[in-house]
Amino acid sequence: MATYKTARRENLLEFLKNHPNSSFTVREIVSEMEKHEETRNLTSGSTIYRLLRELEHSGTVTRTIDPENREYVYSLTDSDEPAVNMRCKVCGKVYSADTETSRRIKEDIAACGDVAPGDEIELLVKCKKCRG
């Protein structure tokens, strides 16, 4: 799938860069972006969600679950290193490991001599839904 540098995508990235140590739900991102004149008309929940999924797949954004409200939250990946992604071998859903888990996995694999710095790592797993 081609990636385009649209105004919406660039505004979303700018928003996340301005909040480097924060995580947001899609609803929170839309709400915050609607507060600003320059991004007010560039946001919709479905567009933000689609853009976040694309950015997550590329490793730019990390998706995790907020333990308090059990909603997905998104944040800018806090490292220049690509994240470790886990892809369900049944349904194809992609999950990104958090930064610390990614670091540990990369260290373990590097100890075997099978990965170089900056290499992308994707693990095939069965997600909870597909495990039944």
N, C-alpha and C positions, 0 to 999 in steps of 0.2 A: 504494500500500500504506500502510495506517495505521501510525503509530508510537506505541507505547504506552510509558509510563514504568513499566516493570516493575522489581521489585527487582533482578533479574539485570542489566538494562540499566544501572540507576543504580549498582550495585556495580562493574560493568565500567568505567563512566565515571569513577567515583571512583578506582579502581585506576590508570587511565591518568593521571588528573590528579595523583596522588601520585608519578608517575614521568614527569615532563614531558619529559625529554631522553633517554628510553630507548625501545628497540624490543623487542618480544617476539613470539615465535611463539605460536600458540594453545596449544600444549603447555606453554610457560613460564607463560602467563597462568593456565591451569588449576592448575598446580602451585603458583604463588604464592598464588592465591586460596584453595586448599585448606588452606593453612597457618594461616588465620585462622578462628576459630570462627564469626564472623558471616557469612562467605561460603562456608564449607565445603560446605554442602548446596545451594548455589545455582549450582554450576558443573558443566557437562559440556562436553566438547570441541565437540560439535555445536551446542549453544546459543551458546557463546562465538563460534564461527565465524560463525553466522548473524547474531548481533548486530554483530560486527565488519564484516561485509559491508554491513549496513544503515548503520552509522556511516560506513563508507568512502564509500558512495554519497551520503550527505548532506554529505560534506566534513569531518566531525568527526574522522575517523581517516584516516591515510595508510598505505597498504600499499606496501611495497617488498620487494625480494629481498635477503636477506643474502648478500653475495658469498662469504662463507666456507663456508656450508653449503647455499646455494642454496634456502633455505626462505623463505617469505613471513614478514615481520615487520610488526608493526602498532605504530603510535605515534599519540599524540594530535597532530593537526595543530597546528603551533606558531604559528599565525597566526590572527587573527580573520577574515582574508580567506579567502573560499572557494578551494579548490584548483582547479587546472586539471585537468579529467578528460578522459580519452581513452576513447572508446567504440568497440569494434570494430563496424563497420557490417555484418559478416556474422553473428557469433555473439552480439553484444550485451554481451560482457564489458567491464567498466569498470576502468580503471586510473587512479590518481591520480598526477599528476606530483609530484615532490618540491618542497619549498618554494622552493628557489632556481630551479629550472626554471620553476615557476609564476610567480614574480616576473618573470623575464626575458620570458616569453611575454606577460604582462600589460603590461609596459613597452613591448614592441614594438607590440602592438595599440593601446595608449593613444596612442602616438606618431602613429598614423593617425587618432586622434580617434574611434575606433569602440567604445570601452569606457569605462565609468565605474568609479571605485573601488567595490569590493564586488560588481561584476557577476560572475556565474558564467560560466565558459567551458568548453565541452565541444567537443573536437575529435573528428571522425569519422576513424577510422583502420582499417587492417586489421591485426589482431594476427598475431604470428608463426605461430601454429597455422593461421590461416585463409589466410595467404599461401602455405602449403604448403611 
